Amino acid sequence: MEEFFTLPFKISFVLDKMLLFIASLVLLITCFWLIISRNLIESIIIMSVFSLFIGICYLFMDAPDVAMTETALGACLSTCVLLNVAKIVGEDTGKLKKLNTLLAAILCSFFVVILTWISLDLPSFGTQDSEVQTHLTKYYLQNTRTDIAIPSFVAAILASYRGYDTLGETTVILIAGLAVLVIVSRKNNHA
């Protein structure tokens, strides 16, 4: 029965890194497109595209739970909420000043440089001698069946070892869903 759920192919590590690099380039292009966008609806759609590509990056980094949460909240739910708010508010933003494009580009570049500099201290993605691979993975493989008695390592890790993280992600999805209900109910009451 396990063979039914396995993929018929596996993406090679080099191809996986190349696809992650391409998705990261698309993210940078999307950021700069968002900076120069002057239309509210267009900006919302661009943010949705950004969130979708972030989810794809999480998939390439072997984090499907984070990818699903990002796609559900960022690309779908947030887009629906923001489009509904834009429909209520309209294109006129009132007294809000438009952000200076040059200032936004400088801030974006600053954060890219800072995050790149910080990431230089991290071990290379997928290296076998990193702390995660030498300590945690070995522990999970050796002790999951005795600690939790669940045959699936992924289910055991998500439900028990990382239970608070999974609870936090579920809580975020619940709060987002409740926020949508509040916004939709307020709109229907005023109509």
Secondary structure per residue as TSV (DSSP state, phi and psi in degrees):
chain	resnum	aa	ss	phi	psi
A	1	M	-	360.0	-28.5
A	2	E	G	-64.7	-32.1
A	3	E	G	-65.8	-23.3
A	4	F	G	-65.5	-33.1
A	5	F	G	-94.4	-2.2
A	6	T	S	-84.6	150.0
A	7	L	-	-76.2	144.5
A	8	P	S	-73.9	-8.8
A	9	F	-	-144.6	163.8
A	10	K	-	-131.4	131.5
A	11	I	-	-71.5	132.7
A	12	S	-	-68.2	158.1
A	13	F	H	-62.9	-38.2
A	14	V	H	-67.8	-44.3
A	15	L	H	-64.6	-38.8
A	16	D	H	-60.8	-43.6
A	17	K	H	-67.0	-37.5
A	18	M	H	-65.6	-42.7
A	19	L	H	-65.9	-37.5
A	20	L	H	-64.1	-40.5
A	21	F	H	-64.0	-43.1
A	22	I	H	-64.2	-43.8
A	23	A	H	-63.1	-36.0
A	24	S	H	-66.5	-39.0
A	25	L	H	-63.6	-41.3
A	26	V	H	-62.1	-36.2
A	27	L	H	-63.0	-43.0
A	28	L	H	-63.7	-43.8
A	29	I	H	-61.9	-41.0
A	30	T	H	-64.1	-38.5
A	31	C	H	-61.2	-47.9
A	32	F	H	-69.2	-31.6
A	33	W	H	-65.9	-37.9
A	34	L	H	-66.3	-36.5
A	35	I	H	-64.3	-41.3
A	36	I	H	-87.9	-6.5
A	37	S	-	-70.0	135.5
A	38	R	-	-114.2	-3.1
A	39	N	-	-102.9	133.8
A	40	L	H	-65.0	-46.3
A	41	I	H	-64.7	-43.0
A	42	E	H	-61.4	-39.9
A	43	S	H	-64.0	-38.8
A	44	I	H	-64.8	-43.3
A	45	I	H	-65.5	-39.9
A	46	I	H	-64.2	-40.3
A	47	M	H	-63.4	-35.6
A	48	S	H	-65.9	-41.7
A	49	V	H	-63.7	-41.2
A	50	F	H	-58.5	-46.7
A	51	S	H	-64.3	-37.1
A	52	L	H	-64.0	-43.4
A	53	F	H	-71.9	-29.5
A	54	I	H	-63.6	-41.8
A	55	G	H	-60.8	-39.1
A	56	I	H	-64.9	-40.7
A	57	C	H	-61.3	-41.5
A	58	Y	H	-62.3	-36.7
A	59	L	H	-64.5	-41.3
A	60	F	H	-67.7	-22.5
A	61	M	T	-95.1	16.5
A	62	D	T	60.3	44.3
A	63	A	-	-127.6	69.5
A	64	P	H	-66.7	-29.8
A	65	D	H	-66.5	-41.6
A	66	V	H	-69.5	-36.9
A	67	A	H	-63.1	-42.9
A	68	M	H	-65.6	-41.2
A	69	T	H	-64.9	-44.0
A	70	E	H	-63.1	-43.2
A	71	T	I	-67.7	-42.4
A	72	A	I	-66.1	-44.3
A	73	L	I	-84.3	-48.6
A	74	G	I	-77.1	-49.6
A	75	A	I	-82.6	-31.3
A	76	C	I	-103.5	-66.2
A	77	L	I	-65.4	-48.5
A	78	S	H	-62.2	-38.3
A	79	T	H	-63.2	-43.7
A	80	C	H	-62.7	-43.8
A	81	V	H	-63.5	-47.1
A	82	L	H	-66.4	-38.0
A	83	L	H	-66.0	-37.2
A	84	N	H	-67.2	-41.6
A	85	V	H	-65.4	-40.3
A	86	A	H	-63.5	-34.3
A	87	K	H	-67.9	-38.2
A	88	I	H	-73.0	-46.7
A	89	V	H	-76.8	-39.8
A	90	G	-	90.1	-179.6
A	91	E	S	-73.4	-23.5
A	92	D	-	-77.0	121.5
A	93	T	-	-94.2	6.9
A	94	G	T	70.7	-126.6
A	95	K	T	-88.4	1.7
A	96	L	-	-68.2	131.4
A	97	K	-	-84.0	146.2
A	98	K	-	-75.0	139.5
A	99	L	-	-70.6	134.8
A	100	N	-	-65.1	129.4
A	101	T	H	-62.7	-40.3
A	102	L	H	-64.5	-42.8
A	103	L	H	-62.7	-42.6
A	104	A	H	-63.7	-41.0
A	105	A	H	-65.9	-39.2
A	106	I	H	-65.8	-44.9
A	107	L	H	-63.0	-42.4
A	108	C	H	-62.5	-45.6
A	109	S	H	-63.5	-40.3
A	110	F	H	-59.8	-46.6
A	111	F	H	-67.7	-35.2
A	112	V	H	-63.7	-43.8
A	113	V	H	-64.9	-45.7
A	114	I	H	-62.8	-46.8
A	115	L	H	-67.0	-35.7
A	116	T	H	-65.9	-43.0
A	117	W	H	-62.7	-41.7
A	118	I	H	-66.6	-37.2
A	119	S	H	-69.4	-15.7
A	120	L	T	-66.3	-22.3
A	121	D	T	-81.8	-13.4
A	122	L	S	-78.8	151.0
A	123	P	-	-68.9	154.7
A	124	S	-	-60.3	143.5
A	125	F	T	-63.9	126.0
A	126	G	T	86.7	3.8
A	127	T	-	-70.1	141.1
A	128	Q	T	-77.1	-19.5
A	129	D	T	-99.6	13.7
A	130	S	S	-75.1	162.9
A	131	E	H	-60.6	-38.0
A	132	V	I	-62.8	-44.5
A	133	Q	I	-72.3	-37.0
A	134	T	I	-81.5	-27.6
A	135	H	I	-108.1	-62.6
A	136	L	I	-68.0	-46.8
A	137	T	I	-61.3	-43.7
A	138	K	H	-61.3	-42.2
A	139	Y	H	-63.9	-46.1
A	140	Y	H	-60.6	-45.0
A	141	L	H	-65.3	-36.3
A	142	Q	H	-82.8	-30.6
A	143	N	H	-115.7	-4.7
A	144	T	H	-62.7	-46.3
A	145	R	H	-64.6	-36.5
A	146	T	H	-81.8	-36.7
A	147	D	H	-72.3	-42.9
A	148	I	T	-116.8	-26.1
A	149	A	-	64.8	35.8
A	150	I	-	-114.8	128.7
A	151	P	S	-69.3	-25.2
A	152	S	-	-86.9	119.5
A	153	F	H	-64.9	-40.5
A	154	V	H	-64.3	-47.0
A	155	A	H	-62.9	-39.3
A	156	A	H	-65.3	-41.8
A	157	I	I	-67.8	-45.3
A	158	L	I	-69.2	-36.8
A	159	A	I	-86.6	-27.2
A	160	S	I	-118.4	-63.8
A	161	Y	I	-62.6	-40.4
A	162	R	T	-111.5	36.2
A	163	G	H	-61.5	-40.2
A	164	Y	H	-67.6	-36.4
A	165	D	H	-64.0	-45.5
A	166	T	H	-64.6	-39.8
A	167	L	H	-62.7	-40.1
A	168	G	H	-64.1	-42.9
A	169	E	H	-63.9	-40.6
A	170	T	H	-65.4	-38.6
A	171	T	H	-65.1	-40.1
A	172	V	H	-62.2	-43.3
A	173	I	H	-64.2	-40.8
A	174	L	H	-62.9	-45.7
A	175	I	H	-63.9	-39.1
A	176	A	H	-64.0	-42.1
A	177	G	H	-63.3	-41.7
A	178	L	H	-65.1	-37.2
A	179	A	H	-63.0	-39.5
A	180	V	H	-63.0	-44.2
A	181	L	H	-61.3	-40.0
A	182	V	H	-65.5	-44.1
A	183	I	H	-64.8	-44.0
A	184	V	H	-67.0	-40.3
A	185	S	H	-68.2	-35.2
A	186	R	H	-67.0	-37.6
A	187	K	H	-65.4	-42.9
A	188	N	H	-69.0	-30.6
A	189	N	H	-70.4	-33.3
A	190	H	H	-83.1	-17.5
A	191	A	-	-78.2	360.0
